[in-house]
Amino acid sequence: MSGGITAEMRKLTIWTTAGFSRNLVLRTYTEPASLQHAQDSLERESAALTMLSGSVVQAPELLAVDATAAHCEYPSLLMTHLPGSTVLSEAGVAERVPLLARQLVAIHAVNTDPRPREYQTMTTADTVVVPARADAEVWAAAIDVLRGPVPTYDGRVLHRDYQPGNVLFDASQDATPRITGVVDWAGASWGPTDLDVAHCSTNLALLHGPQWGARFASAYEESGGVLSENTRARQYWRVRDALACSEEGQLWSAPWREAGRVDLTPRLVEDRLDAYISMLMDARGH
C-alpha cells in the first residue's frame, strides 16, 4: 500500500473455508531509523484505535499489536481495512475542505478517560531550516514567535497528523464527496485544537496554495470547532507547524508526487511554504 512514510503498510486479504474474504492492513516498522520509535508509535496507535472504537469517528478496528516484536519479525499492528482512498487533486478541493473541517471537529469532540499522552513538538527556533529564496526578514520574525511563551489552552483529543493524506474519501467518481475514514493514529495525543488545525492548514497550503490554509481554519470554526480566542495564540500554533515543515517538507512532498501530484516539485513546495509563512506573519493568526 502507498502512503506510509515511517512504516511499511500491507493490505492483506483473508479468505475463510466458506469462501468469504476480509481485508486487513498490517503496519510494520522495518527501517532502522524508525525502529527506535516503533514501540511508542504502536502503543499510541493501539490505544487510540481502542479509544475510538465507541465513537462516531470512522477509524480502523484494532485486531492485534506486537509493539516489541515479541512474536513478529518486526514491531507490527494489524487492523481492519477501511474503504475509500486519499484525494490530493486540485479538482474538488473546495468541496473537500468543509468535509475535512467537520471531520476534525468530530475528532476533537471525542470524550475519553484516560486521556492520551500530552502532545509533543520537536521544532525549536534553532532547528528551523530557512529556504534559500525565502524572505529572511519574515522568517526571522516567524522564528522569534517560537521563542515566545507557549499559549495556554483547553486540551482535546488530537490526531496530530490530520491532513488529506490520512483521510479517506468515497472512491466513486460520480458520488458526492464523502469521508469514509481517518487513518494513521500513531501520533494521537492531548493538546490544543489549534495544533491539529494548524497542521492540516499547512498541508493544504502546500498542496493547493497558501489561501487554502486560511480557508480550512475558517471552515473549522464554521463547523463548530473552537480555536484560541487570542490572535497571538492562533499565530503561534500555525507558525509553529509551518516552521516544522521547513525541516521535513520534502519528506511530505515525495509521497504526494508518488500519488500523482508531480507538479509539487521541491521548489514549488518551498515557495508555497514561504508564501504561507509570510501570510501568517501578516495576518497575525486570523
Secondary structure, DSSP 4 states (H G I P E B T S, - for coil): ----SSSEEEEEEEE-TTS-EEEEEEEE--SHHHHHHHHHHHHHHHHHHHHHTTSSS--PPEEEEETT-SSSSS-EEEEEPPS-B----STTHHHHHHHHHHHHHHHHT---SSPPPBP-----TTT----TTS-HHHHHHHHHHHHSPPPP---EEE-SS-SGGGEEE---TTSPP-EEEE---TT-EEE-HHHHHHHHHHHHHHHH-HHHHHHHHHHHHHTT----SSHHHHHHHHHHHHHHHHHHHHHHHHHHHHTT-TT--HHHHHHHHHHHHHHHHHHTT-
